[in-house]
Amino acid sequence: MIWWYKGRRLTAVVLPGLLAFTLLAAVAHGESVALPGLLTSGGNLLFLMHLTPLIVTGILAHSLAQRLPEAEDLSVRPIQRYDVALALCTVAVAVSAAGIIGALAGSPTAYEAARNTLFLTGLMLLAGAVHPQAATVAPVAWVFVAAFVGYRDFHRPWPWAVTLHPAGYVPAFLFCLAVFLCGLVALRHTRRRPTS
């Protein structure tokens, strides 16, 4: 397990990334920027907290892409279980940190970041099961597509734009949780190959 820990670069990549996520969530939980709407006449509001889950998906995608083929190709080692545990623990820490910040600061956008971390990580894992390079692109593409075309009008997101819904919207949370669980299942059954 030591070779897996070092190979996945937990100390060098995952832990600093989680710290950066937590610090950014603590500092930027109320900040927003207005973007032009492509489908509406008004602007679209994008909270910086909608971008913070990309830190988690980025570090996790990078960590899972690190391979030691000579050690991992042996069938006796439960690599996929270790990777699922890594994804689960990373997301649990990020969601807990965002939830604590939301509770302490009274910030609904911090709760949204927690929920969106579930969805975007699940999306990253599902995309990575299809193609390794898609793992980093899919969450970023989702965030920006949702930001530019996810609103019917100002403050009213389309049903499919789950990352833009308010924190208390239960159907969005349940959908995000389902996508994350599907991503874990996909990770468990994905045989990783070296990236070229």
Helices and strands as residue ranges (DSSP letters): H 2-7, I 10-14, H 15-28, E 32-36, E 43-47, G 48-50, H 53-65, H 69-72, H 79-105, H 108-130, H 134-149, E 151-153, E 156-157, G 162-164, H 170-188
